[in-house]
Amino acid sequence: MYKMLEMLFSWCSRFLIFFMFFISSFNKIKNSLLYIYKLLITGGYDNGLEKLDQRITFFFIVAVGVVLISTLIGLISDSVKVHMESLSEGTTKVVEKNHTVILGWNDSTIRVLIQIAHLRHVFKIQNNNWKCFFFPWLKAIPSSPVVSATVVVLNESLDKNAMEDLVLASFQAVGISSKITKIGRDIIFRKGNPSLAHDLVRVGAQNATSILVMMTDEDKNENGDASGLTDNSATLRTVLALRNVILANGNPEETFNPNLRIVVELDSPCPFIDEAFFVTPTGRQVLYPQNLQRNINSILFYCASKPGLSRVLVALYNFEGVAIRCRKVKHLKGGINNEKGWFIGKTINHAHLYNYWYNGIVIGCDDPNLNFFDEEDDEDGTYNGEGCAGIQGDPSRILDAEDTLIFVSETSSPQSKPRNQNVDDDGIIIDYAKEAIPYLEATLKEREVAEMFSGGALRGGHNAALQIVPTKPLRVLLCGWRSEWDKDGASFKERIKDIAAGMAIGSVITCVNIKSRLLFGAHIEQNGFHVSKDISESPNSKLAQSQRQRWELKSDSLSGIYIEHFKADPVKYEEMVPLFSTGEYHTAICLGSVVGKDLSNHARDSRVLSMLLILRKLSKHQRTPLNIIAENYQDQTSGLAVVPLNRSREADFVNTTAIKSRSLVMNLAYPEIQDALSELIVSVPNTPEVGFIETRALGIQGATTSFGAVQHILSGIYKGRASSIGYFHENKMCLCPLPTEKILWSDRYRIIVIYRKQTANLKSLLKSRALLRNLTQYGAPPDTASLSTILSQNSDLSEGKIDDSENNNNHSQQIIEENDVNNTETKTENDVSCDDMLSPVPTLSLNVYN
């Protein structure tokens, strides 16, 4: 208690002393506080504000100012924070015009961006020189808006950072420089729902030039949720949302982008999507749907009769190197002096043979004012049989300034070498035609003799125009089954026709899958096949003992071909062993898909790898090497695969994802030639195709000639409807070689050719092209019956079939049936028969299978 009182007295004494001191120095303290306050606020002080009310006012104003400024700083900080978060999440608005928009995300999206980056790289390289730096008007014009535009990706399944990381890693893996294509500057990612108009406006879809819809993964998810009752639902909603945003944006004539193109990827057939189409104010089509699965199947099965074809087609769609490109005729340079506009007024054949390009090969043209798939064009005389556009169209067509020239090149602006590099040692301009004359004359003479004494029939079809049917029948394995074949039997028949084209009578196609005997037999007999009785029921048949079924096909294009069914799972070794007990096989087509199941891409590739190991073991003792054609979805699969030994041929891997992405970018960049490109990979009569021809057929085996001379030989033999785009030397492929390159042509060379059979009936061609649009865009014709009808009524055209007696007497009198026309037409003397056009020369010198 005493201590507490002592403590209280001590504190009270201190307080009194401090209070007395404070009272005595109050004026000094308050002045000091004022000076400190003014120094902190204004950075200096003076002797003003002596009165108390002035000081109180000053203090109040400063305090209120500090509070207001602090509040504003807080609001700004929060706003910046929210904006940065929205940037990080990818939810901000994109302020761009004439850009490219990609809607959705699937396995092909990253590859699409890589292809666009390759396009940008080629364009930047063209303009990366001192002339373009100091004289900007000399820069090359982009061949497509996609080449130089900013790319905006809108996707809901992944956030912005995840998309950026995936694409950046892929760019680094393939060596794409950030100086040319930088993520965040050239490629922008945004998160949102592509089927909502609000999100489409946020990425500026109404101001875009190129739009690519890739909603196939969402289609599968929604179809799964709906138990398979909805196909292409997300894609259709996105297309309708785009239609709403673009058409509702003010006055169409003022706001509609004149260069707008919308490419839509379809995962399943959609024959009614054309009802969502819309056109520009000038009437140009805007929407280009693409059902790529049918194209992939076509490429896969064409390889059965053309080893190496997949490598060529995949390369032609790859913008990283030599690819199919196009440009307006008025923007191209050519001729011995590399003149701009040189092509105007030239024929296609002259433009192909005499352009003196060292890095490009002309393969056709397209007329922007003509939709060459419209059958009605023939009614007003627009299509009179002359001047037809397309790949390997009429070689006498005159090029107009607004025409689009189609060529194969590493760049979109091919050039001629300086004049002094186009002369020989004597200073004379190189004349490839003069060099080709001796070989051409000898070949044509040998052809006349061969045609006179040939006893073998030529088999046409989509794949065999430059080949002789081998005298030895082939045996082909088809391992696996597509689920869409159960829904669309016509597509299965198309694939069988693709395999059978170019095969000798007596050849056998063996389908290995887990379908039952009854189901497969019913599928064969109910889907347009004309078959004889099941010959496996014969008591003496080895097929009955090996539990196989065999049918003899009797349709025009498949006559003499047999189709077998062997029930087995291709990835089970014990079930595959009996398959090789009855003979050897020449080719195996390996599919990762299986009956009744929807497998992931990884699972499909795993099945293919297992199939290849089994086939390698079972074919090890074959005298004939087994050719392999296999599909793969992942890049590493082709590198991991261990294929059956074959020294003469490499295995053909058809990378499904790569083909999809490259086709989409090709159609997005060059929609004006989409129809022409579709003809290359769809089995429709009178369409151009890629083929191989041996050096013996051109009479140059053992000779040393320039590649330019080979072009003249081909043009002379095939009346200007064939162009060589490169060659295979053993297993090495060379595309677009220098025309001056001298080559000693041995029997190990195969020349890669793009060619077309000259149509003998124009209306039939137009009907076939109308069918082609249904196949490539919508995925199926309006009904299955129309497909069977058109193909059967054009069977003579598709096969190049000619009666033997007429073939020996008069090739110009071929009778061709027309679709929906009861009478027949006889060709005039100006028409050239299909076999006159593309018969192998000489007949007995081609044997691609020996």
BADO-664140 format. One record per residue (C-alpha): residue number from 1; residue in one letter; x, y, z. Coordinates in steps of 0.5 Angstrom, whole numbers. Layout:
N
NUM|A|X|Y|Z
...
***
This chain:
850
1|M|0|0|0
2|Y|6|5|2
3|K|9|3|-5
4|M|3|5|-9
5|L|2|12|-6
6|E|9|13|-7
7|M|8|11|-14
8|L|2|16|-15
9|F|6|22|-12
10|S|11|21|-17
11|W|7|21|-23
12|C|3|27|-21
13|S|9|31|-19
14|R|12|29|-26
15|F|5|31|-29
16|L|5|38|-26
17|I|12|39|-28
18|F|11|37|-35
19|F|4|42|-35
20|M|8|48|-33
21|F|13|47|-38
22|F|8|46|-43
23|I|4|52|-41
24|S|10|56|-41
25|S|13|54|-48
26|F|6|53|-52
27|N|7|58|-57
28|K|14|55|-59
29|I|11|48|-59
30|K|5|50|-63
31|N|9|54|-68
32|S|14|48|-69
33|L|8|43|-70
34|L|5|48|-76
35|Y|12|49|-79
36|I|13|41|-79
37|Y|6|40|-82
38|K|7|45|-87
39|L|14|43|-89
40|L|11|36|-90
41|I|6|38|-94
42|T|9|44|-98
43|G|16|42|-98
44|G|18|49|-95
45|Y|15|54|-89
46|D|14|61|-88
47|N|12|66|-82
48|G|4|66|-85
49|L|-2|64|-82
50|E|-1|67|-75
51|K|-8|67|-73
52|L|-11|61|-70
53|D|-17|61|-75
54|Q|-13|61|-81
55|R|-9|55|-78
56|I|-15|51|-76
57|T|-18|52|-84
58|F|-11|50|-87
59|F|-11|44|-82
60|F|-18|42|-84
61|I|-17|43|-92
62|V|-10|39|-92
63|A|-14|34|-88
64|V|-20|33|-93
65|G|-15|33|-99
66|V|-11|28|-96
67|V|-17|23|-95
68|L|-20|25|-102
69|I|-13|24|-105
70|S|-12|17|-102
71|T|-19|15|-104
72|L|-18|16|-111
73|I|-11|13|-111
74|G|-15|7|-108
75|L|-20|7|-113
76|I|-15|7|-118
77|S|-11|2|-115
78|D|-17|-3|-115
79|S|-19|-1|-122
80|V|-12|-3|-125
81|K|-12|-9|-120
82|V|-18|-12|-123
83|H|-16|-10|-130
84|M|-10|-14|-130
85|E|-13|-20|-127
86|S|-18|-19|-133
87|L|-12|-19|-138
88|S|-9|-25|-134
89|E|-16|-29|-135
90|G|-17|-27|-142
91|T|-24|-23|-141
92|T|-22|-16|-144
93|K|-24|-13|-150
94|V|-20|-14|-157
95|V|-19|-8|-161
96|E|-17|-10|-167
97|K|-20|-10|-175
98|N|-19|-14|-181
99|H|-16|-20|-176
100|T|-17|-27|-176
101|V|-21|-30|-170
102|I|-21|-38|-168
103|L|-27|-40|-164
104|G|-26|-46|-160
105|W|-20|-51|-158
106|N|-19|-58|-160
107|D|-13|-63|-162
108|S|-12|-59|-168
109|T|-12|-52|-166
110|I|-4|-51|-164
111|R|-2|-54|-171
112|V|-7|-49|-174
113|L|-3|-43|-170
114|I|4|-47|-172
115|Q|1|-47|-180
116|I|-1|-39|-179
117|A|6|-38|-176
118|H|10|-41|-182
119|L|5|-37|-187
120|R|8|-31|-183
121|H|15|-33|-183
122|V|15|-34|-191
123|F|12|-27|-192
124|K|17|-23|-187
125|I|23|-27|-191
126|Q|20|-24|-197
127|N|20|-17|-195
128|N|26|-18|-190
129|N|31|-14|-195
130|W|34|-7|-196
131|K|30|-5|-202
132|C|24|-6|-198
133|F|27|-3|-192
134|F|28|4|-195
135|F|23|3|-201
136|P|17|0|-197
137|W|12|1|-203
138|L|17|-5|-206
139|K|14|-10|-201
140|A|10|-16|-203
141|I|3|-16|-202
142|P|0|-21|-197
143|S|-3|-27|-201
144|S|-8|-28|-196
145|P|-11|-23|-190
146|V|-9|-29|-186
147|V|-1|-28|-187
148|S|-1|-21|-184
149|A|-7|-21|-179
150|T|-7|-21|-172
151|V|-10|-28|-169
152|V|-15|-28|-164
153|V|-17|-35|-160
154|L|-23|-35|-156
155|N|-24|-41|-152
156|E|-28|-43|-146
157|S|-25|-50|-144
158|L|-18|-47|-142
159|D|-16|-40|-139
160|K|-11|-35|-142
161|N|-5|-37|-139
162|A|-6|-45|-140
163|M|-7|-43|-148
164|E|-1|-39|-148
165|D|4|-44|-145
166|L|1|-50|-149
167|V|2|-45|-156
168|L|9|-42|-153
169|A|12|-49|-152
170|S|10|-52|-159
171|F|13|-46|-162
172|Q|19|-47|-159
173|A|19|-54|-160
174|V|18|-53|-168
175|G|23|-47|-168
176|I|18|-41|-169
177|S|22|-35|-167
178|S|18|-30|-163
179|K|21|-24|-167
180|I|16|-26|-173
181|T|10|-29|-169
182|K|10|-27|-162
183|I|5|-29|-157
184|G|1|-23|-154
185|R|2|-19|-160
186|D|1|-23|-166
187|I|-3|-28|-163
188|I|-8|-26|-157
189|F|-12|-31|-153
190|R|-19|-30|-150
191|K|-23|-34|-145
192|G|-31|-34|-147
193|N|-36|-38|-150
194|P|-36|-38|-158
195|S|-43|-39|-158
196|L|-45|-33|-155
197|A|-46|-26|-159
198|H|-43|-22|-153
199|D|-37|-26|-153
200|L|-36|-26|-160
201|V|-37|-18|-160
202|R|-31|-18|-155
203|V|-26|-21|-160
204|G|-29|-17|-165
205|A|-32|-22|-170
206|Q|-36|-17|-173
207|N|-29|-14|-176
208|A|-25|-20|-177
209|T|-23|-22|-184
210|S|-22|-29|-183
211|I|-26|-34|-178
212|L|-24|-41|-176
213|V|-30|-45|-172
214|M|-27|-51|-169
215|M|-32|-53|-164
216|T|-32|-61|-165
217|D|-30|-62|-158
218|E|-36|-59|-155
219|D|-40|-62|-161
220|K|-37|-69|-158
221|N|-39|-67|-151
222|E|-46|-65|-152
223|N|-47|-71|-156
224|G|-45|-75|-150
225|D|-49|-71|-145
226|A|-55|-72|-150
227|S|-54|-80|-151
228|G|-52|-79|-158
229|L|-58|-75|-160
230|T|-55|-68|-162
231|D|-49|-68|-168
232|N|-45|-61|-169
233|S|-50|-58|-164
234|A|-44|-53|-161
235|T|-42|-52|-168
236|L|-49|-50|-171
237|R|-50|-45|-165
238|T|-43|-42|-166
239|V|-45|-41|-174
240|L|-52|-38|-172
241|A|-49|-33|-167
242|L|-44|-31|-172
243|R|-49|-30|-177
244|N|-53|-26|-172
245|V|-47|-21|-170
246|I|-45|-20|-177
247|L|-51|-19|-180
248|A|-54|-15|-174
249|N|-48|-10|-175
250|G|-51|-4|-178
251|N|-52|-3|-185
252|P|-49|-9|-189
253|E|-46|-5|-195
254|E|-42|-1|-190
255|T|-40|-5|-185
256|F|-39|-12|-188
257|N|-32|-14|-189
258|P|-31|-15|-197
259|N|-26|-20|-195
260|L|-29|-24|-190
261|R|-29|-32|-190
262|I|-31|-37|-185
263|V|-29|-44|-185
264|V|-33|-49|-181
265|E|-30|-55|-178
266|L|-35|-61|-178
267|D|-34|-68|-174
268|S|-40|-71|-177
269|P|-44|-70|-184
270|C|-49|-64|-184
271|P|-53|-64|-190
272|F|-57|-58|-188
273|I|-52|-53|-185
274|D|-52|-49|-192
275|E|-59|-46|-189
276|A|-55|-42|-185
277|F|-50|-39|-190
278|F|-50|-32|-192
279|V|-47|-28|-197
280|T|-43|-21|-198
281|P|-47|-15|-201
282|T|-44|-17|-207
283|G|-47|-24|-207
284|R|-40|-28|-205
285|Q|-41|-34|-201
286|V|-38|-33|-194
287|L|-39|-40|-190
288|Y|-34|-46|-192
289|P|-36|-52|-188
290|Q|-31|-58|-188
291|N|-32|-65|-186
292|L|-25|-67|-186
293|Q|-26|-74|-184
294|R|-28|-76|-191
295|N|-22|-73|-194
296|I|-17|-76|-189
297|N|-20|-83|-191
298|S|-19|-82|-198
299|I|-12|-80|-197
300|L|-11|-86|-193
301|F|-14|-91|-197
302|Y|-11|-88|-204
303|C|-4|-90|-201
304|A|-6|-97|-202
305|S|-5|-97|-209
306|K|0|-91|-209
307|P|6|-92|-204
308|G|8|-85|-202
309|L|2|-81|-204
310|S|1|-79|-196
311|R|8|-76|-196
312|V|6|-72|-202
313|L|-1|-70|-200
314|V|1|-68|-193
315|A|7|-64|-196
316|L|3|-60|-201
317|Y|-1|-58|-195
318|N|5|-56|-190
319|F|6|-48|-191
320|E|13|-50|-187
321|G|16|-52|-194
322|V|14|-53|-201
323|A|6|-53|-201
324|I|0|-51|-206
325|R|-1|-43|-206
326|C|-4|-38|-210
327|R|-4|-31|-212
328|K|-8|-26|-217
329|V|-5|-26|-224
330|K|-4|-19|-224
331|H|1|-19|-218
332|L|6|-25|-220
333|K|12|-24|-224
334|G|15|-29|-229
335|G|18|-30|-236
336|I|25|-29|-238
337|N|26|-22|-235
338|N|22|-23|-229
339|E|16|-18|-231
340|K|10|-17|-226
341|G|4|-18|-230
342|W|7|-23|-235
343|F|2|-28|-234
344|I|-4|-24|-236
345|G|-6|-26|-243
346|K|-2|-32|-243
347|T|-5|-39|-244
348|I|-5|-44|-238
349|N|0|-49|-242
350|H|4|-43|-244
351|A|5|-40|-237
352|H|6|-47|-234
353|L|12|-49|-239
354|Y|15|-42|-240
355|N|15|-38|-234
356|Y|22|-39|-232
357|W|21|-40|-225
358|Y|26|-43|-221
359|N|22|-44|-214
360|G|15|-45|-217
361|I|11|-50|-221
362|V|4|-48|-224
363|I|-2|-53|-224
364|G|-8|-49|-225
365|C|-12|-43|-224
366|D|-19|-41|-221
367|D|-24|-36|-224
368|P|-27|-31|-218
369|N|-33|-30|-223
370|L|-35|-37|-224
371|N|-37|-42|-219
372|F|-35|-48|-223
373|F|-39|-53|-218
374|D|-46|-49|-221
375|E|-49|-54|-226
376|E|-53|-48|-228
377|D|-47|-45|-231
378|D|-47|-49|-237
379|E|-54|-47|-239
380|D|-52|-40|-241
381|G|-46|-42|-244
382|T|-41|-40|-239
383|Y|-38|-47|-239
384|N|-38|-49|-246
385|G|-32|-54|-246
386|E|-27|-49|-247
387|G|-23|-45|-242
388|C|-25|-49|-236
389|A|-22|-47|-229
390|G|-19|-51|-224
391|I|-13|-56|-223
392|Q|-10|-58|-229
393|G|-16|-55|-233
394|D|-17|-53|-240
395|P|-9|-52|-242
396|S|-12|-47|-247
397|R|-15|-42|-242
398|I|-13|-35|-243
399|L|-11|-32|-236
400|D|-14|-26|-234
401|A|-11|-21|-229
402|E|-17|-22|-224
403|D|-16|-30|-224
404|T|-12|-34|-219
405|L|-6|-38|-221
406|I|-5|-44|-217
407|F|2|-46|-216
408|V|7|-51|-212
409|S|12|-47|-209
410|E|16|-45|-202
411|T|14|-38|-203
412|S|7|-34|-205
413|S|11|-30|-210
414|P|16|-34|-214
415|Q|21|-31|-218
416|S|25|-32|-225
417|K|32|-32|-224
418|P|36|-26|-227
419|R|37|-27|-235
420|N|44|-29|-235
421|Q|42|-35|-231
422|N|37|-37|-236
423|V|42|-38|-241
424|D|47|-44|-243
425|D|55|-44|-244
426|D|54|-41|-251
427|G|50|-35|-248
428|I|43|-38|-251
429|I|37|-38|-247
430|I|35|-45|-245
431|D|30|-48|-249
432|Y|27|-54|-245
433|A|22|-56|-250
434|K|28|-57|-255
435|E|31|-61|-250
436|A|25|-65|-250
437|I|23|-66|-257
438|P|28|-73|-258
439|Y|25|-76|-252
440|L|18|-74|-254
441|E|18|-76|-261
442|A|21|-83|-259
443|T|15|-84|-253
444|L|10|-82|-258
445|K|12|-87|-263
446|E|13|-93|-258
447|R|6|-91|-256
448|E|3|-92|-262
449|V|6|-99|-263
450|A|4|-101|-256
451|E|-3|-99|-257
452|M|-4|-103|-263
453|F|-1|-109|-260
454|S|-3|-108|-253
455|G|-7|-114|-250
456|G|-8|-112|-243
457|A|-14|-107|-241
458|L|-13|-101|-238
459|R|-16|-100|-231
460|G|-18|-93|-229
461|G|-21|-90|-223
462|H|-19|-85|-219
463|N|-12|-88|-218
464|A|-10|-91|-224
465|A|-10|-86|-230
466|L|-2|-86|-230
467|Q|-1|-94|-228
468|I|-2|-100|-232
469|V|-6|-105|-228
470|P|-1|-110|-225
471|T|-2|-117|-228
472|K|-1|-120|-221
473|P|-7|-120|-217
474|L|-6|-116|-210
475|R|-8|-118|-203
476|V|-10|-112|-199
477|L|-11|-113|-191
478|L|-16|-107|-188
479|C|-15|-108|-181
480|G|-20|-104|-177
481|W|-27|-101|-178
482|R|-30|-94|-178
483|S|-36|-93|-174
484|E|-39|-88|-179
485|W|-39|-94|-184
486|D|-45|-97|-180
487|K|-49|-91|-181
488|D|-47|-89|-188
489|G|-46|-95|-192
490|A|-44|-91|-198
491|S|-38|-89|-195
492|F|-35|-96|-194
493|K|-36|-97|-201
494|E|-33|-91|-203
495|R|-27|-93|-199
496|I|-27|-100|-202
497|K|-27|-97|-209
498|D|-21|-93|-207
499|I|-17|-99|-206
500|A|-19|-103|-212
501|A|-18|-97|-217
502|G|-11|-100|-220
503|M|-12|-107|-218
504|A|-12|-113|-223
505|I|-18|-117|-224
506|G|-17|-123|-218
507|S|-15|-118|-213
508|V|-17|-119|-206
509|I|-19|-114|-200
510|T|-19|-118|-193
511|C|-23|-114|-188
512|V|-20|-116|-181
513|N|-25|-113|-175
514|I|-29|-116|-170
515|K|-36|-116|-173
516|S|-40|-122|-174
517|R|-41|-126|-180
518|L|-48|-124|-181
519|L|-47|-117|-180
520|F|-41|-116|-184
521|G|-45|-120|-190
522|A|-51|-116|-189
523|H|-47|-109|-189
524|I|-44|-112|-196
525|E|-50|-114|-199
526|Q|-55|-108|-197
527|N|-50|-102|-198
528|G|-50|-101|-206
529|F|-45|-107|-207
530|H|-47|-112|-213
531|V|-44|-118|-211
532|S|-45|-125|-213
533|K|-46|-131|-208
534|D|-42|-132|-202
535|I|-37|-137|-205
536|S|-34|-139|-198
537|E|-40|-143|-197
538|S|-37|-148|-202
539|P|-35|-155|-199
540|N|-28|-155|-202
541|S|-26|-148|-201
542|K|-20|-146|-196
543|L|-24|-140|-194
544|A|-29|-144|-191
545|Q|-24|-148|-187
546|S|-21|-142|-185
547|Q|-27|-139|-182
548|R|-27|-133|-188
549|Q|-33|-130|-192
550|R|-31|-128|-199
551|W|-36|-124|-204
552|E|-34|-123|-212
553|L|-36|-116|-213
554|K|-40|-115|-220
555|S|-41|-107|-220
556|D|-38|-104|-226
557|S|-32|-100|-222
558|L|-30|-106|-218
559|S|-31|-112|-223
560|G|-27|-118|-222
561|I|-25|-116|-215
562|Y|-26|-120|-209
563|I|-28|-118|-202
564|E|-27|-122|-196
565|H|-28|-122|-188
566|F|-24|-125|-183
567|K|-27|-124|-176
568|A|-21|-122|-171
569|D|-19|-117|-167
570|P|-12|-114|-171
571|V|-9|-113|-164
572|K|-9|-120|-162
573|Y|-4|-124|-164
574|E|-7|-131|-163
575|E|-13|-129|-167
576|M|-9|-126|-173
577|V|-4|-132|-174
578|P|-9|-136|-178
579|L|-10|-130|-183
580|F|-3|-131|-186
581|S|-4|-139|-187
582|T|-7|-138|-194
583|G|-2|-134|-197
584|E|2|-127|-197
585|Y|-1|-120|-197
586|H|2|-114|-201
587|T|-1|-108|-197
588|A|-4|-107|-190
589|I|-8|-101|-188
590|C|-8|-100|-181
591|L|-14|-97|-177
592|G|-14|-95|-170
593|S|-21|-95|-169
594|V|-26|-101|-167
595|V|-33|-103|-168
596|G|-38|-100|-163
597|K|-33|-96|-159
598|D|-30|-89|-159
599|L|-23|-89|-157
600|S|-18|-83|-155
601|N|-13|-81|-160
602|H|-8|-84|-155
603|A|-11|-91|-155
604|R|-12|-91|-163
605|D|-5|-90|-164
606|S|-3|-95|-159
607|R|-7|-100|-163
608|V|-4|-98|-169
609|L|3|-100|-166
610|S|1|-107|-163
611|M|-2|-108|-170
612|L|5|-106|-174
613|L|9|-111|-169
614|I|4|-117|-170
615|L|4|-116|-178
616|R|12|-115|-178
617|K|12|-122|-174
618|L|7|-125|-179
619|S|10|-123|-185
620|K|17|-124|-183
621|H|18|-130|-188
622|Q|14|-127|-194
623|R|18|-127|-200
624|T|14|-120|-202
625|P|15|-114|-197
626|L|9|-112|-194
627|N|7|-105|-195
628|I|4|-101|-189
629|I|-1|-95|-189
630|A|-3|-93|-182
631|E|-6|-87|-179
632|N|-4|-84|-173
633|Y|-6|-78|-169
634|Q|0|-76|-165
635|D|7|-74|-168
636|Q|11|-79|-164
637|T|7|-85|-166
638|S|11|-85|-173
639|G|17|-85|-170
640|L|16|-91|-165
641|A|13|-95|-170
642|V|17|-102|-172
643|V|14|-104|-178
644|P|15|-110|-183
645|L|21|-110|-187
646|N|21|-107|-193
647|R|27|-104|-197
648|S|24|-101|-203
649|R|18|-97|-199
650|E|18|-93|-193
651|A|11|-94|-189
652|D|6|-89|-190
653|F|3|-86|-184
654|V|-3|-81|-185
655|N|-2|-76|-179
656|T|-10|-75|-178
657|T|-9|-69|-174
658|A|-4|-66|-178
659|I|-8|-66|-184
660|K|-14|-63|-181
661|S|-10|-57|-179
662|R|-7|-56|-185
663|S|-13|-57|-189
664|L|-17|-52|-185
665|V|-11|-47|-186
666|M|-11|-48|-193
667|N|-18|-47|-194
668|L|-18|-41|-189
669|A|-12|-37|-193
670|Y|-14|-39|-200
671|P|-22|-40|-200
672|E|-22|-38|-207
673|I|-19|-45|-209
674|Q|-22|-49|-204
675|D|-27|-53|-209
676|A|-20|-54|-214
677|L|-17|-57|-208
678|S|-22|-61|-206
679|E|-22|-65|-213
680|L|-15|-67|-211
681|I|-17|-72|-205
682|V|-24|-74|-207
683|S|-26|-80|-211
684|V|-31|-77|-216
685|P|-30|-78|-224
686|N|-26|-73|-228
687|T|-23|-70|-222
688|P|-15|-69|-222
689|E|-11|-73|-218
690|V|-4|-74|-215
691|G|0|-80|-218
692|F|7|-83|-220
693|I|10|-85|-227
694|E|16|-89|-228
695|T|22|-86|-232
696|R|21|-92|-237
697|A|14|-89|-239
698|L|17|-82|-241
699|G|23|-85|-245
700|I|28|-82|-241
701|Q|31|-88|-237
702|G|38|-88|-237
703|A|38|-81|-240
704|T|41|-74|-237
705|T|36|-69|-238
706|S|33|-63|-234
707|F|27|-63|-230
708|G|24|-57|-234
709|A|25|-62|-240
710|V|21|-67|-236
711|Q|15|-62|-236
712|H|15|-61|-243
713|I|15|-69|-244
714|L|9|-69|-240
715|S|5|-64|-243
716|G|7|-66|-250
717|I|4|-73|-248
718|Y|-2|-71|-244
719|K|-4|-65|-248
720|G|-2|-60|-243
721|R|-6|-63|-237
722|A|-1|-66|-233
723|S|5|-63|-229
724|S|11|-66|-225
725|I|12|-63|-218
726|G|18|-67|-216
727|Y|20|-74|-216
728|F|22|-80|-211
729|H|29|-82|-211
730|E|28|-89|-207
731|N|25|-87|-201
732|K|27|-79|-201
733|M|22|-74|-204
734|C|24|-68|-207
735|L|19|-63|-209
736|C|19|-57|-214
737|P|26|-58|-216
738|L|30|-53|-220
739|P|28|-53|-227
740|T|35|-53|-229
741|E|37|-59|-225
742|K|40|-64|-229
743|I|38|-71|-227
744|L|41|-78|-229
745|W|34|-82|-229
746|S|35|-89|-227
747|D|29|-94|-225
748|R|30|-92|-218
749|Y|26|-85|-220
750|R|19|-84|-219
751|I|16|-78|-222
752|I|10|-74|-218
753|V|5|-72|-223
754|I|-1|-68|-222
755|Y|-6|-70|-228
756|R|-13|-70|-230
757|K|-17|-74|-235
758|Q|-20|-69|-240
759|T|-28|-70|-239
760|A|-32|-72|-245
761|N|-38|-70|-243
762|L|-39|-63|-239
763|K|-45|-64|-236
764|S|-43|-70|-233
765|L|-37|-67|-230
766|L|-41|-61|-227
767|K|-46|-66|-224
768|S|-40|-70|-221
769|R|-37|-63|-218
770|A|-44|-62|-215
771|L|-43|-68|-212
772|L|-36|-67|-210
773|R|-39|-60|-206
774|N|-44|-65|-202
775|L|-38|-70|-200
776|T|-33|-65|-198
777|Q|-37|-59|-195
778|Y|-43|-63|-192
779|G|-40|-69|-191
780|A|-45|-73|-195
781|P|-50|-72|-201
782|P|-57|-70|-199
783|D|-59|-78|-199
784|T|-55|-84|-200
785|A|-59|-86|-206
786|S|-56|-80|-210
787|L|-49|-82|-209
788|S|-50|-89|-212
789|T|-54|-86|-218
790|I|-49|-81|-220
791|L|-43|-86|-219
792|S|-46|-91|-222
793|Q|-48|-87|-228
794|N|-41|-84|-229
795|S|-38|-91|-228
796|D|-35|-90|-235
797|L|-32|-84|-234
798|S|-29|-86|-227
799|E|-26|-92|-230
800|G|-24|-89|-237
801|K|-28|-95|-240
802|I|-28|-96|-247
803|D|-30|-102|-251
804|D|-24|-106|-254
805|S|-26|-106|-261
806|E|-27|-98|-261
807|N|-21|-97|-257
808|N|-17|-101|-263
809|N|-21|-97|-269
810|N|-23|-90|-266
811|H|-22|-87|-260
812|S|-26|-81|-261
813|Q|-33|-85|-261
814|Q|-34|-86|-254
815|I|-41|-86|-251
816|I|-42|-83|-245
817|E|-48|-84|-240
818|E|-51|-77|-237
819|N|-54|-77|-231
820|D|-62|-75|-231
821|V|-61|-75|-239
822|N|-64|-81|-243
823|N|-61|-80|-249
824|T|-53|-81|-251
825|E|-48|-76|-254
826|T|-43|-78|-259
827|K|-36|-74|-258
828|T|-35|-69|-263
829|E|-28|-69|-267
830|N|-26|-64|-262
831|D|-27|-68|-256
832|V|-21|-73|-254
833|S|-22|-79|-250
834|C|-20|-80|-243
835|D|-15|-86|-245
836|D|-12|-82|-251
837|M|-11|-77|-246
838|L|-8|-81|-240
839|S|-6|-88|-242
840|P|1|-90|-240
841|V|7|-89|-245
842|P|9|-94|-247
843|T|4|-99|-245
844|L|9|-105|-243
845|S|14|-101|-240
846|L|10|-99|-233
847|N|10|-104|-227
848|V|10|-100|-221
849|Y|9|-107|-217
850|N|15|-111|-219
***
